[in-house]
């Protein structure tokens, strides 16, 4: 898509960090995203707001998935946030060394097969969804098997599935997702 500039409010940052407190926890979080990308908010500020630690990955490490896995293992990283496509590459070289890692996925859809592979390979798997305007994530849920969904709203955020006339649709009926609160 076309690049866009989005104002991210302090309130939105506070909401997403509060909503992900149980996911990020007070462990060691890998920061592998450029500071210019919205996901860096969670990687950098998430652990620091709850007494955790940030492990910074150099550009050399980010560009080599083998080095990335080595860094996660050698530095005791407990939380890694990445797209499903990067997780696919990570698992291809991890050789079972990431059983202690809690994963946060976002930015792309992924299949039930991928979800089950992640659940079988890692300590826990979380799926987050949200447009940048909602400050990184608007919803999140723990993935427990091959069923993939976007979960429920994070702190101070409401989500609605509406029809073309902005009316709520019944459960199971297709519509558009609308996000309210959480920094929007």
Buried (B, 14 or more C-beta within 10 A) or exposed (E): EEEEEEEBEEBBBBBBBBBBBEBBBEBBBBBBBEEEEBBBBBBBBBBEBBEBBBBEBEEEBBEEBEBBBBBBBEBEBBBBBBBBEBBBBBBEBBEEEBEEBBBBBBBEEBEEEBBBBBBEBBEBBBBBBBBBBBBBBBBBBEBEEEEBEBBEBBBBBEBBBEEEEEEEBEEEEEBEBBBEBBBB
